[in-house]
């Protein structure tokens, strides 16, 4: 029967979780950056469209609808950015939880070692009274 070293395994798992959460956090940050860049490009496009519409009275109605659609896209991008920030926060909380779990595993490992030592001393003491 193989004996598992729980504190070591917990540390290894914590390291793995930290690596995964770092990767996820990095990808979320990249996605947020891309969304912000897209949002800036949309703003530039909106300004350009407004300049064109100023000289063309017949396209005023179409431009208004287009502006509303772009504003909705910008709002959706902001909502996605907020979601990305919440994901990054949650990832940070998962890292903290993993670290706390590793600390608890270390404490439990130490307690198990102490109990094992106490059990050996108790066995030795009881063994003296055996007939």
Secondary structure, DSSP 8 states (H G I E B T S, - for coil): -----HHHHHHHHHHHHHHHHHHHHHHHHHHHHHHHHHHHHHHHHHHHHHHHHHT-GGGHHHHHHHHHHHHHHHHHHHHHHHHHHHHHHHHHHHHHHHHHHHHHHHHHHHHHHHHHHHHHHHHHHHHTT--
